Amino acid sequence: MDWSAGRRGGEIKWHAARGIQFFKYARERVFGLQFGPDGRPSGALSHTCTFDLEELKQPLLRALIEAGWTWPPAMLNAPRSVPWLTE
């Protein structure tokens, strides 16, 4: 969910999805008045956020492989009883 307010008024956006996500990289920069943890204006005029799914996945993969496990993609080894995983 994303919400914002500005000169044109308020806006709310909602997006839902279902499936397997192989990669995602998002970078966002927000301009406006920023508030610190104490609730007071911080003086910063922008904030940058970066989300990288691969960066989150790599420590898990490394731990599994170092423990002697293998990492086969789930959708390629799906049982026939759940065909929606391979479609």
C-alpha positions in Angstrom: 0.0 0.0 0.0 1.3 3.4 -0.9 -0.3 6.7 0.3 0.7 10.3 -0.2 -0.6 13.8 0.1 0.2 16.9 -1.8 -1.2 20.0 -3.6 -3.7 17.8 -5.5 -5.0 16.2 -2.3 -4.5 12.7 -0.9 -3.9 9.5 -2.9 -3.9 5.8 -1.9 -2.7 3.0 -4.2 -3.1 -0.7 -3.5 -1.4 -3.5 -5.4 -1.6 -7.2 -4.6 0.0 -10.1 -6.5 0.5 -13.8 -6.1 3.3 -15.9 -7.6 7.0 -16.6 -7.5 9.3 -13.6 -7.7 12.8 -14.4 -9.1 14.3 -10.9 -8.9 13.3 -7.5 -7.8 15.3 -4.3 -7.5 13.7 -1.1 -6.5 15.1 2.3 -5.7 13.0 5.1 -4.4 13.8 8.7 -3.5 11.3 10.7 -1.5 11.5 14.5 -1.4 9.8 16.5 1.4 10.0 17.2 5.1 11.6 14.3 6.9 11.1 13.5 10.6 13.6 11.8 12.9 12.8 9.1 15.5 11.9 11.7 18.1 9.2 13.1 15.8 10.9 16.4 15.1 11.9 17.6 11.6 15.4 16.3 10.8 16.4 19.0 8.3 17.0 16.4 5.6 15.0 17.1 2.5 15.1 13.7 0.9 15.3 10.0 1.8 16.5 7.1 -0.4 15.4 3.5 -0.1 16.8 0.5 -2.0 15.3 -3.0 -2.1 17.2 -5.8 -3.7 15.7 -9.3 -3.4 19.0 -10.9 -4.5 20.8 -9.2 -1.7 18.4 -10.8 0.8 18.5 -14.2 -0.8 22.3 -14.6 -1.0 23.0 -15.1 2.7 20.3 -17.8 2.9 21.7 -19.6 -0.2 25.3 -19.4 1.2 24.2 -20.9 4.6 22.3 -23.8 2.9 25.2 -24.6 0.5 27.8 -24.5 3.3 25.6 -26.9 5.3 25.7 -29.4 2.5 22.3 -28.8 1.0 21.5 -28.0 -2.6 19.3 -25.2 -3.9 17.1 -26.4 -6.8 14.5 -23.9 -8.0 11.2 -25.1 -6.6 9.2 -24.5 -9.7 11.4 -26.9 -11.8 11.0 -29.8 -9.3 7.3 -29.3 -8.6 5.2 -32.5 -8.1 2.6 -33.2 -10.7 -0.1 -32.7 -8.1 0.5 -29.0 -8.1 0.8 -28.0 -11.8 0.3 -24.3 -11.1 3.9 -24.2 -9.9 5.2 -25.0 -13.4 2.7 -23.1 -15.5 
